[in-house]
Amino acid sequence: MRSALSQSDSEGGMVSERESTDGEVAAQGADGSTAVATQDRMEPPKFLPSPGFATWLDEVGGSLVLSTYQSARLIFLYAAEGRLHVLDRVVGTAMGLAVDQHKVWLGNKEQIWKFANTGPAIVNGQAVDALYMPRKGYFIGPCDTHDLIADAEFKGERYELVFANTNFSCIAALDDQFNFRPLWKPDFISSVAAEDRCHLNGIGARDGRVVYATLCGRYDTTFGWRDAKNGGGFAVDVETGEILAQGLSMPHSPRWYRDRLWLLNSGGGQFGYVDGDRGGFVAVAECPGFARGLSFVGDYAIIGLSQLRANSFASGIALNAKLQAGNIQQRCGLQIVDLRTGRNAHWLTISGPVTELYDVAFNASVRRPYCPGFREPELHRQRVQLPDNSFPHPYRGMQRLVTQAPGTSEKSQV
């Protein structure tokens, strides 16, 4: 039986909602991920924002969406009444995101899901301006999906969704018949095989076209990239094949913004941009964690931070030695960098079961989102959205919805 849990934290100015289900507890995966049933039984994560974080998020006029990978969560952050609000949903190994006012695409290791914005509503007495409901799912097999780009063009063709197919060392598109449709692979990859040869993890668009990719190593052997964690990574223009920056350490999240290609030199703990005239990658800010996930709003970069895994993943990574030498505590959360100064403007620390983020997206103009994840059956039964046409129907306007059947009570946790 499902229970909705709510939690408030007066010190941090934060209000949190979380859903939980009963289920069998499963062991942690070899990659550090934890099964959904196990996550459901854990204590919810805690969020500690900097003093001005909620005010800043309110002022920039939108909300944030995070994916947490190892802890299987999709998290929505928004500001209201001067406080940070958190909506936490356990959905599986959440990785790449593609988010806008109309939809949320979410990838994980073997699946890709689309949540559609069904419009404003009143949920449990609270007004929300976007209600994202699950609409479509693809079972794509052992792709280890990383970055996603929605409504993307590649070589003149338009695709609903393009993704970094990391395990098969290629960029791929969704397909209704096949596991996926390969669109591009590096010239040194001899075969599209499930061997994660170069760890192609990041893809980026420019003017709606898929143009950029980040790779961790130039190898054509199974897991070959693991021997090149420091200095073997590079960014490439997939249209021309040009290497834009090299000598990187496990780069992630290539993003085109304000006429520059930005990315995260994750293994080196750096955020910066590519400048061919100055020799490739130019660092702008240091990151106190393994940086993955990058979004922009106005003069600010929003960077996701993860703690290094306590296994062989962290061995040989320059960031590990840098943090230890500086006696810097690893942080999971968000780092907000002012692009005008390169300094941290705000931050958010996440503790508890969440130790890794994968992606972060800023959702412009959506100030108060809501999403049931894959649960809350009462909401699924009540919520009806139909197209506007000549057929009369009573579902127009603000629908009043509840997430629990009449007569059931909510549990609260402090």
NUDRENSE-553884 format. One line per 2 residues: for each residue x, y, z of N, C-alpha, C. Coordinates in steps of 0.02 Angstrom, whole numbers, plus 50000, padded with zeros to 5 digits. Layout:
BEGIN
X,Y,Z,X,Y,Z,X,Y,Z; ...
# end
This chain:
BEGIN
50042,49941,50000,50000,50000,50000,50044,50062,50000; 50025,50112,49960,50066,50171,49954,50048,50222,50007
50097,50256,50032,50087,50311,50079,50123,50372,50055; 50092,50430,50060,50125,50492,50043,50155,50521,50106
50219,50538,50104,50254,50564,50162,50269,50637,50150; 50261,50678,50200,50281,50748,50194,50328,50764,50251
50375,50808,50237,50426,50826,50286,50439,50900,50281; 50447,50934,50336,50466,51005,50334,50528,51015,50375
50569,51061,50353,50632,51077,50385,50634,51153,50395; 50618,51176,50454,50612,51248,50466,50680,51282,50463
50734,51247,50482,50799,51279,50483,50823,51296,50413; 50813,51250,50366,50837,51261,50298,50786,51296,50254
50727,51313,50281,50677,51345,50240,50654,51299,50183; 50643,51235,50198,50631,51186,50146,50570,51145,50164
50529,51130,50114,50472,51086,50123,50481,51029,50074; 50474,50967,50097,50488,50909,50055,50428,50862,50053
50415,50834,49994,50365,50783,49985,50399,50721,49958; 50378,50664,49981,50408,50602,49958,50356,50547,49956
50362,50501,49909,50316,50444,49908,50354,50382,49926; 50319,50333,49955,50351,50271,49976,50303,50213,49964
50331,50155,49950,50292,50095,49941,50323,50038,49980; 50282,49989,49998,50309,49928,50027,50337,49885,49971
50390,49848,49985,50420,49806,49933,50478,49767,49962; 50502,49719,49924,50558,49679,49946,50622,49721,49941
50665,49713,49990,50728,49750,49991,50779,49712,49949; 50810,49747,49902,50859,49716,49857,50928,49744,49872
50980,49708,49853,51048,49728,49866,51069,49785,49820; 51123,49819,49840,51151,49872,49799,51186,49842,49739
51179,49875,49681,51211,49852,49620,51285,49864,49621; 51321,49830,49576,51393,49836,49573,51415,49907,49553
51371,49944,49518,51387,50012,49497,51369,50064,49549; 51348,50042,49608,51330,50089,49661,51257,50106,49663
51217,50085,49613,51146,50100,49613,51109,50055,49662; 51053,50080,49687,51013,50044,49736,50943,50033,49708
50917,49973,49716,50853,49955,49688,50797,50000,49715; 50745,50008,49674,50689,50052,49691,50657,50031,49758
50645,49966,49767,50613,49944,49829,50654,49962,49890; 50720,49959,49884,50764,49978,49939,50760,50053,49952
50761,50092,49899,50757,50165,49907,50692,50185,49941; 50638,50151,49924,50573,50167,49953,50573,50159,50029
50613,50114,50055,50614,50101,50127,50663,50145,50164; 50706,50181,50127,50756,50224,50159,50726,50289,50183
50761,50321,50228,50742,50388,50248,50748,50435,50188; 50706,50486,50183,50711,50532,50127,50774,50573,50131
50799,50598,50075,50859,50641,50076,50844,50707,50110; 50896,50740,50133,50890,50806,50164,50923,50857,50118
50894,50916,50116,50917,50969,50072,50934,51031,50113; 50996,51054,50106,51019,51113,50142,51039,51167,50091
50995,51216,50080,51012,51269,50032,51051,51326,50064; 51088,51362,50024,51120,51422,50048,51066,51474,50065
51081,51524,50106,51029,51570,50129,50990,51604,50072; 51021,51618,50016,50987,51653,49963,50962,51609,49906
50967,51542,49914,50952,51497,49859,50879,51502,49838; 50833,51498,49886,50761,51500,49869,50742,51567,49838
50769,51621,49864,50754,51687,49835,50780,51691,49764; 50841,51666,49753,50869,51666,49685,50826,51626,49637
50805,51565,49658,50764,51523,49614,50698,51556,49598; 50669,51590,49646,50607,51627,49635,50617,51684,49586
50673,51718,49592,50687,51776,49550,50701,51757,49477; 50733,51700,49465,50748,51681,49396,50687,51653,49360
50633,51640,49397,50569,51627,49365,50558,51558,49337; 50581,51507,49373,50569,51438,49349,50581,51389,49405
50594,51327,49387,50606,51273,49435,50663,51230,49409; 50686,51184,49452,50741,51140,49434,50718,51068,49437
50747,51027,49394,50735,50955,49393,50803,50920,49398; 50809,50873,49444,50871,50836,49454,50859,50762,49446
50909,50726,49420,50908,50653,49421,50966,50629,49463; 50955,50575,49502,51003,50557,49553,51040,50491,49541
51026,50458,49485,51061,50396,49466,51062,50344,49522; 51112,50345,49565,51124,50291,49612,51066,50282,49660
51030,50335,49676,50974,50329,49723,50906,50331,49688; 50906,50325,49622,50846,50310,49584,50792,50364,49587
50811,50427,49594,50762,50479,49606,50757,50531,49551; 50696,50557,49543,50682,50616,49503,50658,50668,49552
50693,50725,49554,50680,50776,49605,50663,50842,49571; 50608,50872,49594,50587,50938,49570,50598,50988,49627
50630,51045,49611,50642,51098,49660,50607,51162,49636; 50571,51194,49682,50542,51259,49665,50537,51302,49728
50528,51366,49719,50524,51413,49775,50454,51441,49779; 50428,51446,49840,50363,51475,49852,50360,51500,49924
50331,51558,49933,50325,51589,50000,50394,51594,50034; 50445,51608,49994,50511,51618,50022,50547,51556,50044
50520,51497,50026,50551,51435,50048,50564,51389,49988; 50612,51345,49996,50627,51296,49945,50582,51235,49956
50548,51215,49902,50505,51156,49905,50536,51101,49863; 50530,51039,49887,50561,50982,49855,50509,50928,49843
50504,50904,49782,50461,50848,49765,50506,50790,49743; 50505,50735,49780,50553,50680,49774,50517,50618,49751
50535,50590,49693,50502,50531,49667,50553,50476,49652; 50541,50416,49677,50584,50359,49663,50561,50327,49598
50604,50327,49547,50583,50305,49480,50631,50255,49447; 50686,50238,49477,50736,50196,49444,50800,50235,49433
50851,50204,49403,50916,50236,49395,50912,50298,49350; 50888,50352,49378,50875,50413,49339,50940,50444,49315
50943,50458,49249,51004,50485,49220,50988,50547,49178; 50992,50541,49111,50984,50600,49069,50914,50630,49072
50911,50697,49066,50848,50734,49067,50842,50778,49005; 50782,50786,48981,50765,50836,48931,50699,50866,48953
50700,50930,48972,50645,50960,49008,50624,51025,48975; 50558,51036,48968,50532,51101,48952,50461,51107,48980
50426,51160,48962,50360,51172,48990,50311,51116,48972; 50321,51082,48917,50273,51034,48892,50288,50962,48913
50350,50947,48930,50368,50877,48941,50431,50870,48983; 50439,50810,49011,50501,50789,49043,50519,50720,49015
50576,50715,48982,50603,50650,48962,50654,50629,49014; 50653,50566,49032,50698,50538,49082,50727,50472,49057
50793,50467,49057,50825,50404,49038,50854,50368,49097; 50857,50302,49092,50895,50264,49141,50936,50211,49104
50960,50161,49137,51007,50115,49106,50976,50075,49048; 50913,50056,49055,50881,50015,49004,50816,50044,48975
50794,50101,49000,50728,50128,48980,50731,50203,48971; 50682,50229,48933,50673,50301,48926,50598,50315,48933
50581,50366,48973,50512,50382,48988,50496,50454,48971; 50435,50465,48948,50411,50532,48935,50353,50549,48982
50358,50605,49017,50305,50633,49058,50278,50695,49023; 50213,50699,49012,50183,50756,48977,50150,50803,49027
50159,50868,49015,50126,50918,49056,50052,50921,49037; 50009,50901,49083,49937,50900,49070,49903,50965,49092
49944,51015,49109,49916,51081,49124,49911,51095,49198; 49886,51153,49216,49878,51172,49286,49824,51131,49320
49830,51125,49386,49781,51088,49424,49787,51108,49497; 49741,51084,49537,49745,51091,49610,49753,51020,49638
49811,51006,49665,49828,50939,49690,49832,50942,49766; 49790,50903,49799,49787,50902,49872,49780,50973,49901
49740,51014,49867,49726,51082,49891,49778,51134,49871; 49832,51113,49838,49885,51159,49817,49883,51170,49742
49886,51233,49721,49886,51248,49650,49955,51234,49620; 49956,51199,49564,50018,51187,49527,50007,51211,49455
50061,51237,49425,50052,51263,49357,50075,51214,49303; 50101,51156,49323,50118,51104,49275,50113,51037,49310
50073,50992,49282,50065,50925,49311,50090,50875,49259; 50150,50847,49272,50183,50802,49226,50161,50730,49240
50126,50700,49191,50101,50632,49198,50137,50585,49149; 50152,50523,49170,50186,50476,49124,50142,50460,49064
50172,50464,49004,50135,50453,48943,50164,50399,48898; 50229,50392,48898,50260,50347,48849,50324,50318,48879
50337,50254,48864,50399,50223,48887,50429,50181,48833; 50496,50181,48830,50533,50139,48783,50580,50093,48822
50579,50029,48804,50626,49981,48833,50681,49969,48781; 50738,49999,48793,50790,50004,48742,50846,49954,48752
50844,49915,48805,50896,49865,48817,50956,49894,48853; 51012,49860,48852,51070,49878,48894,51111,49936,48866
51079,49994,48859,51112,50051,48827,51152,50094,48876; 51137,50090,48941,51168,50134,48990,51161,50207,48966
51100,50227,48955,51084,50293,48927,51112,50348,48972; 51143,50398,48941,51167,50456,48978,51128,50518,48954
51159,50566,48921,51125,50628,48903,51069,50617,48852; 51017,50661,48857,50960,50660,48811,50953,50729,48779
50929,50730,48717,50910,50793,48683,50842,50780,48649; 50792,50820,48666,50726,50812,48636,50719,50858,48575
50674,50837,48529,50658,50878,48470,50722,50900,48433; 50764,50852,48418,50831,50867,48393,50837,50849,48318
50881,50885,48285,50895,50872,48215,50966,50845,48208; 50973,50794,48165,51040,50768,48150,51042,50750,48075
51090,50782,48039,51098,50772,47968,51032,50782,47930; 50997,50834,47948,50936,50853,47912,50874,50815,47933
50880,50764,47975,50822,50726,47999,50802,50750,48068; 50736,50751,48081,50711,50772,48145,50693,50711,48187
50711,50712,48251,50698,50655,48296,50663,50679,48360; 50617,50639,48384,50582,50655,48446,50631,50656,48505
50678,50609,48505,50728,50607,48558,50791,50574,48533; 50848,50605,48549,50914,50578,48534,50950,50568,48601
50989,50514,48606,51022,50501,48671,51092,50475,48662; 51133,50486,48714,51200,50458,48717,51194,50385,48736
51207,50341,48690,51202,50269,48701,51271,50245,48722; 51286,50253,48785,51354,50245,48811,51380,50174,48803
51339,50125,48819,51363,50056,48816,51379,50035,48744; 51344,50063,48695,51355,50046,48625,51400,50097,48589
51429,50143,48626,51479,50191,48598,51452,50230,48539; 51391,50254,48544,51362,50291,48487,51310,50341,48512
51288,50383,48467,51230,50426,48477,51172,50393,48441; 51115,50388,48474,51059,50350,48446,50993,50388,48453
50944,50365,48417,50876,50392,48421,50828,50336,48440; 50771,50356,48467,50719,50307,48482,50691,50277,48418
50667,50215,48424,50637,50181,48367,50581,50137,48392; 50524,50137,48356,50467,50098,48378,50475,50023,48366
50522,50003,48324,50531,49933,48307,50594,49904,48339; 50649,49940,48333,50713,49916,48357,50730,49943,48426
50781,49913,48458,50802,49939,48523,50819,50013,48518; 50854,50032,48464,50872,50101,48452,50895,50106,48380
50902,50167,48356,50927,50179,48288,50993,50218,48294; 51050,50186,48279,51114,50222,48283,51116,50279,48232
51141,50337,48256,51147,50395,48212,51219,50414,48198; 51262,50405,48249,51332,50425,48241,51375,50385,48290
51435,50367,48266,51485,50336,48310,51552,50367,48294; 51598,50369,48342,51665,50395,48329,51699,50355,48274
51742,50386,48236,51774,50352,48180,51819,50295,48201; 51842,50294,48263,51887,50241,48286,51849,50180,48314
51783,50186,48321,51743,50130,48346,51726,50085,48287; 51749,50022,48288,51741,49977,48232,51673,49942,48230
51639,49937,48288,51576,49900,48290,51532,49928,48345; 51467,49932,48331,51418,49953,48381,51402,49892,48424
51439,49884,48479,51431,49826,48523,51424,49850,48595; 51391,49810,48635,51378,49828,48705,51440,49818,48748
51491,49861,48737,51556,49852,48770,51583,49916,48800; 51546,49971,48797,51566,50035,48828,51640,50049,48814
51658,50054,48751,51728,50058,48733,51759,50127,48747; 51722,50181,48737,51750,50248,48744,51712,50291,48794
51660,50264,48823,51617,50300,48871,51594,50367,48842; 51558,50363,48787,51526,50421,48757,51466,50438,48801
51472,50491,48842,51420,50505,48892,51381,50569,48879; 51412,50620,48851,51380,50685,48844,51365,50702,48772
51307,50732,48759,51291,50759,48694,51260,50827,48703; 51271,50871,48655,51246,50939,48660,51220,50963,48593
51172,51009,48594,51141,51036,48534,51159,51109,48525; 51157,51130,48462,51166,51200,48444,51114,51218,48391
51072,51266,48407,51018,51286,48361,50975,51226,48342; 50962,51182,48390,50919,51125,48379,50952,51066,48346
51015,51071,48328,51052,51016,48296,51098,50982,48346; 51103,50917,48341,51151,50880,48383,51221,50892,48354
51264,50925,48392,51329,50946,48366,51387,50920,48408; 51379,50915,48474,51436,50902,48518,51429,50836,48556
51487,50807,48571,51489,50747,48612,51552,50748,48655; 51548,50719,48714,51606,50709,48757,51618,50635,48766
51683,50615,48763,51703,50546,48769,51761,50542,48819; 51767,50485,48853,51817,50479,48905,51882,50448,48881
51884,50422,48820,51946,50393,48795,51939,50370,48724; 51994,50370,48687,51994,50349,48617,52015,50275,48614
51966,50232,48628,51980,50160,48631,51927,50121,48594; 51947,50065,48565,51902,50021,48528,51901,49951,48559
51913,49947,48624,51912,49884,48661,51863,49890,48719; 51840,49834,48744,51791,49834,48798,51818,49872,48859
51781,49923,48880,51799,49965,48938,51870,49994,48931; 51892,50004,48870,51960,50030,48861,51971,50098,48892
51918,50139,48895,51923,50207,48922,51945,50209,48995; 51935,50154,49031,51951,50154,49102,52026,50163,49115
52066,50151,49065,52138,50162,49072,52158,50233,49058; 52110,50277,49043,52126,50346,49024,52083,50396,49062
52070,50381,49126,52028,50426,49165,52058,50496,49170; 52123,50500,49175,52156,50565,49179,52187,50582,49111
52160,50632,49079,52191,50658,49018,52171,50624,48953; 52131,50571,48956,52112,50536,48895,52048,50560,48863
52012,50605,48897,51947,50627,48872,51951,50684,48823; 51898,50692,48784,51897,50746,48735,51826,50764,48715
51818,50822,48684,51754,50845,48657,51761,50848,48582; 51708,50828,48546,51712,50824,48473,51650,50856,48442
51659,50885,48383,51605,50909,48341,51583,50850,48298; 51522,50824,48309,51501,50764,48274,51482,50778,48202
51471,50841,48185,51455,50859,48115,51518,50857,48072; 51574,50880,48100,51636,50885,48061,51689,50835,48081
51683,50806,48140,51734,50760,48165,51792,50796,48199; 51789,50862,48203,51844,50901,48233,51848,50890,48309
51909,50879,48334,51920,50876,48406,51924,50947,48432; 51879,50966,48477,51874,51035,48501,51917,51047,48563
51923,50997,48604,51965,51001,48664,51986,50931,48683; 52047,50922,48704,52072,50857,48724,52114,50863,48787
52139,50807,48812,52176,50808,48874,52130,50816,48934; 52065,50801,48926,52017,50809,48980,52012,50745,49022
51985,50752,49082,51977,50696,49127,51903,50682,49137; 51878,50630,49104,51808,50609,49108,51760,50667,49098
51762,50701,49042,51718,50759,49030,51645,50739,49025; 51601,50785,49044,51529,50775,49041,51494,50839,49019
51431,50831,49000,51382,50886,48993,51404,50942,48946; 51417,50929,48882,51431,50984,48836,51368,51024,48822
51371,51090,48833,51312,51133,48825,51331,51197,48788; 51294,51214,48736,51306,51276,48700,51264,51331,48731
51298,51385,48753,51262,51440,48786,51301,51505,48775; 51265,51556,48752,51295,51621,48740,51357,51616,48696
51350,51582,48640,51402,51577,48589,51465,51542,48614; 51459,51499,48663,51516,51460,48687,51494,51388,48702
51541,51342,48693,51531,51274,48714,51559,51266,48784; 51515,51252,48831,51534,51242,48901,51533,51167,48915
51573,51146,48963,51571,51076,48984,51601,51069,49053; 51597,51008,49080,51624,50992,49145,51683,50944,49136
51741,50965,49160,51799,50921,49161,51796,50883,49228; 51753,50833,49229,51730,50804,49292,51786,50774,49333
51830,50736,49301,51884,50704,49339,51935,50753,49365; 51936,50814,49338,51980,50866,49362,51946,50915,49408
51881,50906,49419,51844,50951,49463,51839,51022,49437; 51823,51030,49372,51823,51096,49342,51761,51107,49298
51739,51169,49297,51687,51193,49251,51718,51247,49207; 51705,51243,49142,51735,51293,49098,51707,51289,49028
51744,51318,48980,51720,51321,48911,51778,51304,48864; 51759,51293,48801,51808,51276,48749,51825,51339,48709
51889,51353,48705,51914,51410,48667,51973,51386,48625; 51960,51377,48560,52012,51352,48517,52073,51396,48513
52063,51462,48518,52119,51509,48514,52164,51505,48575; 52137,51481,48631,52177,51477,48692,52196,51406,48710
52190,51361,48663,52215,51294,48674,52165,51244,48701; 52101,51255,48687,52051,51206,48707,52012,51227,48768
52014,51186,48820,51972,51197,48879,52000,51251,48924; 51957,51298,48945,51975,51352,48990,51933,51344,49054
51964,51332,49110,51928,51323,49173,51903,51390,49199; 51842,51391,49223,51811,51451,49251,51802,51444,49327
51785,51384,49350,51773,51374,49422,51794,51304,49442; 51814,51296,49505,51830,51231,49533,51767,51201,49564
51761,51136,49561,51702,51101,49586,51721,51055,49644; 51689,51061,49702,51705,51019,49760,51669,50952,49757
51672,50919,49701,51640,50855,49691,51646,50835,49618; 51623,50775,49603,51624,50750,49534,51565,50782,49497
51580,50828,49451,51528,50869,49419,51497,50833,49360; 51431,50824,49363,51391,50798,49307,51325,50834,49308
51301,50855,49249,51239,50891,49245,51252,50965,49243; 51230,50999,49189,51245,51070,49181,51187,51103,49145
51164,51159,49174,51110,51198,49144,51126,51271,49156; 51091,51314,49120,51103,51386,49124,51038,51425,49130
51041,51481,49166,50987,51529,49167,51017,51598,49179; 51005,51644,49134,51033,51711,49141,51109,51709,49146
51135,51741,49198,51207,51745,49208,51234,51688,49251; 51196,51634,49258,51216,51582,49304,51220,51513,49271
51270,51475,49292,51276,51404,49275,51255,51363,49335; 51215,51312,49323,51191,51267,49375,51226,51200,49365
51266,51179,49413,51309,51121,49406,51288,51068,49457; 51281,51007,49435,51268,50952,49481,51333,50923,49507
51335,50908,49572,51394,50880,49604,51378,50812,49635; 51425,50766,49629,51419,50700,49659,51480,50685,49702
51470,50642,49751,51527,50615,49788,51558,50558,49747; 51623,50551,49753,51656,50495,49720,51638,50429,49753
51628,50378,49714,51611,50313,49741,51670,50283,49778; 51655,50249,49832,51708,50219,49872,51727,50150,49844
51747,50151,49779,51768,50089,49747,51822,50106,49695; 51834,50062,49648,51887,50073,49599,51873,50132,49553
51810,50155,49550,51793,50212,49507,51835,50273,49524; 51847,50285,49588,51883,50345,49609,51958,50339,49603
51982,50278,49595,52055,50268,49594,52084,50299,49531; 52138,50337,49540,52172,50367,49483,52141,50430,49456
52088,50454,49487,52056,50516,49464,52090,50575,49498; 52109,50625,49459,52145,50683,49487,52103,50719,49539
52038,50720,49531,51994,50755,49579,52002,50726,49649; 52009,50661,49654,52016,50628,49719,52077,50655,49756
52133,50657,49722,52194,50683,49753,52188,50757,49768; 52156,50795,49725,52149,50867,49736,52108,50882,49799
52053,50845,49807,52011,50857,49866,52047,50837,49930; 52083,50782,49927,52119,50760,49986,52175,50809,50004
52211,50833,49954,52266,50880,49967,52241,50945,49996; 52182,50967,49974,52154,51030,49999,52110,51021,50060
52104,50959,50084,52061,50943,50141,51990,50969,50128; 51966,50957,50067,51900,50981,50046,51852,50922,50050
51797,50932,50085,51747,50880,50093,51706,50874,50028; 51698,50813,50004,51658,50803,49944,51586,50822,49957
51554,50848,49906,51485,50872,49914,51441,50844,49859; 51381,50823,49878,51329,50806,49830,51278,50862,49832
51259,50888,49775,51210,50942,49773,51218,50985,49711; 51206,51049,49719,51210,51097,49664,51259,51152,49681
51293,51175,49630,51339,51231,49634,51316,51282,49582; 51299,51342,49604,51276,51395,49559,51332,51445,49549
51358,51448,49488,51416,51490,49473,51394,51552,49434; 51416,51610,49457,51403,51672,49421,51452,51677,49363
51426,51677,49302,51469,51677,49243,51509,51742,49237; 51486,51795,49268,51520,51859,49263,51584,51860,49305
51585,51821,49358,51642,51823,49404,51677,51756,49412; 51644,51702,49394,51671,51635,49406,51665,51612,49478
51630,51650,49519,51624,51634,49590,51557,51599,49604; 51555,51561,49660,51493,51529,49680,51445,51581,49707
51385,51581,49678,51333,51627,49701,51287,51595,49752; 51272,51531,49741,51227,51494,49786,51247,51421,49783
51220,51382,49830,51233,51311,49831,51176,51274,49865; 51174,51209,49852,51126,51165,49885,51161,51100,49901
51162,51080,49964,51192,51017,49984,51137,50965,49996; 51147,50905,49970,51099,50850,49979,51134,50795,50018
51102,50771,50070,51131,50718,50111,51079,50662,50120; 51101,50609,50153,51057,50551,50161,51071,50500,50107
51020,50468,50080,51031,50414,50031,51057,50438,49963; 51052,50503,49949,51074,50530,49885,51147,50551,49891
51191,50519,49853,51262,50538,49852,51285,50557,49782; 51244,50544,49732,51263,50559,49663,51205,50592,49626
51220,50644,49587,51174,50670,49537,51201,50651,49468; 51155,50646,49421,51179,50639,49352,51164,50702,49311
51102,50726,49312,51085,50782,49269,51046,50834,49308; 51047,50895,49282,51008,50950,49310,50982,50991,49253
50918,51010,49257,50887,51051,49204,50847,51107,49235; 50854,51167,49206,50813,51224,49227,50751,51226,49183
50692,51229,49214,50629,51230,49178,50600,51300,49181; 50613,51338,49128,50591,51408,49127,50516,51413,49127
50491,51461,49164,50420,51481,49169,50376,51432,49208; 50401,51372,49224,50362,51326,49267,50386,51336,49338
50346,51370,49377,50366,51389,49445,50347,51337,49497; 50292,51301,49486,50270,51253,49537,50247,51189,49501
50293,51143,49488,50276,51081,49454,50252,51027,49502; 50219,50977,49474,50201,50917,49513,50206,50857,49467
50226,50800,49495,50232,50739,49456,50220,50680,49503; 50178,50631,49485,50167,50573,49528,50219,50519,49520
50267,50528,49474,50310,50472,49459,50269,50417,49426; 50279,50356,49448,50240,50300,49421,50188,50275,49470
50173,50315,49520,50126,50292,49571,50068,50342,49578; 50039,50344,49637,49979,50385,49651,49922,50367,49604
49896,50305,49608,49844,50283,49562,49781,50326,49563; 49765,50355,49620,49705,50398,49621,49713,50457,49575
49773,50485,49573,49785,50542,49528,49779,50521,49455; 49804,50461,49439,49799,50436,49371,49725,50424,49351
49684,50403,49399,49614,50391,49383,49576,50456,49373; 49595,50507,49410,49558,50569,49407,49579,50615,49350
49644,50617,49337,49670,50665,49289,49652,50645,49218; 49614,50687,49184,49595,50675,49115,49612,50738,49075
49650,50729,49022,49666,50785,48977,49647,50765,48906; 49607,50805,48874,49584,50792,48806,49602,50851,48762
49611,50839,48697,49626,50895,48652,49565,50939,48642; 49579,51002,48628,49524,51048,48613,49500,51037,48542
49439,51013,48535,49409,51003,48469,49334,51009,48475; 49298,50983,48427,49226,50993,48425,49188,50948,48474
49223,50900,48505,49189,50855,48551,49181,50888,48620; 49121,50894,48645,49112,50924,48712,49138,50877,48766
49168,50906,48819,49189,50866,48876,49195,50912,48937; 49190,50884,48997,49189,50924,49058,49257,50935,49090
49312,50922,49055,49378,50921,49087,49418,50984,49075; 49386,51036,49054,49421,51099,49044,49428,51136,49111
49477,51181,49114,49487,51220,49174,49527,51185,49227; 49529,51213,49286,49570,51187,49341,49534,51128,49374
49562,51069,49367,49534,51011,49399,49560,51006,49470; 49516,50988,49516,49535,50976,49585,49549,50902,49594
49610,50885,49613,49632,50816,49616,49660,50799,49685; 49655,50736,49703,49686,50712,49764,49726,50650,49747
49778,50638,49786,49822,50581,49772,49804,50518,49810; 49755,50523,49855,49735,50464,49893,49660,50455,49888
49639,50392,49892,49568,50376,49891,49535,50404,49953; 49472,50424,49948,49436,50449,50007,49438,50400,50064
49449,50426,50124,49450,50384,50183,49518,50362,50205; 49570,50370,50162,49638,50351,50182,49672,50412,50212
49716,50399,50258,49750,50454,50293,49823,50457,50272; 49852,50516,50273,49922,50525,50256,49965,50516,50318
50023,50485,50309,50071,50482,50363,50118,50541,50357; 50139,50567,50412,50187,50622,50410,50249,50601,50447
50304,50630,50424,50369,50614,50455,50407,50679,50466; 50433,50688,50525,50470,50749,50541,50543,50731,50551
# end
